[in-house]
Amino acid sequence: MNLLLLVSFASADPTPFERWSERHPVEWMATHRVEYGETAWELSQAVGVPVPVLRELTTLDLDRLHPGDWISFPVTEQNREAALQWHTEEECGC
C-alpha cells in the first residue's frame, strides 16, 4: 500500500508580521540606529509597529538593544510621518 502524505503550509497560523501587514500594507522597510537608552517598546510606540512584529523582523535580541544596533521596521501609510522622524542609515552617514 502506498501512502501519500500531503502537507499544507497554507493552513499554518500566520505570523505576527503577516497578520499585522494584512491590515497595514507595507510601503517600505526603514532602518533605525538605536541610541543610548532606547528600547524596542519605545520604538514600537513611536512608529506604531507592535513589538512582536519587530521581533519577527530582526535577528537582534530586542530585550538587549545596544547603542549603534540597527533595527528595521515596516513603514505604512499610517506611520510614514513618524518613521521619517527616526534616524535612518542614510541620514546617519555611517
N, C-alpha and C positions, 0 to 999 in steps of 0.2 A: 504494500500500500504506500502510495506517495502522499506526503503531507505537505501542503503548500501553506506557508505562513506569510500573511500579508501584514506589513506594519504600516500604519498610517501616522505620519508626523503631523498631519493637519488636525488631528484630534487632541494633540498635546495642548496643555494650558499655555496661553500666550504669556510672554514675559512682561514685566512691568513696562519696559520701553514700548513694546508692541501695543499694549493696552492704552498707554498714555498717548502715543503718536496717532492712534486712530481718532482721537478727539482733538489733537493738536498737530496738524500737518507740519512736518519739519521743513523749514526753508533751507537751512544750512547748519553746520556744526561750528560753534565758536570755541575758542581756546582761551582760558584764563590762567594767568600766572598767580599762584597762591602767594599772598603776602602774610607777614608775621601776624599771628593771632586769628586769621580767617579759618572758618570751619566749613565743612560741607553743608551743614544746616544753614549757615548764613548765605552761602552761595545759592542754595536751593530756594531760600526765601526771596533773595534778591532777583533771581531770574525766573521764578515760578516753575521750577522743574523739581519734582519730588526726589528726595534722596535715593529711594530705591532705583529710580531711573538713572540718576548719576552713577550710582554704584555699578549698575549693569554696563555702563559705557566706558568704564575706566579699569585699568589694572592696579590703580593706586589703592592703598588702604585708606578709605575716606575717614576712618577714625583716627588716623595718624598723619594728617597732612603736614607738610613742611614748607616753609618759605622757599619759593623757587620751583615747586612742583607745578606741572601744567595739568589742568583738568579741562576736558572737553564737555560741552553741554549743547543740547539742541536749541536752535533758535526758531521760534514760530512767530506768526503774526502777533500773538498776544504778548510775547516777551521781547520782541525785537528792540524796543527802545531801552529797556532795562539791560539787555545783553550788550548793547553798544556802549553803555557806561562803564563796563568792566574792561580791564586791561586785556588786550589780546596780544598774541605773538607779534603781529605786525607793528602794533604801537610800541611794544617794548623794545624792539630792535635787538633782541637777544640772539 
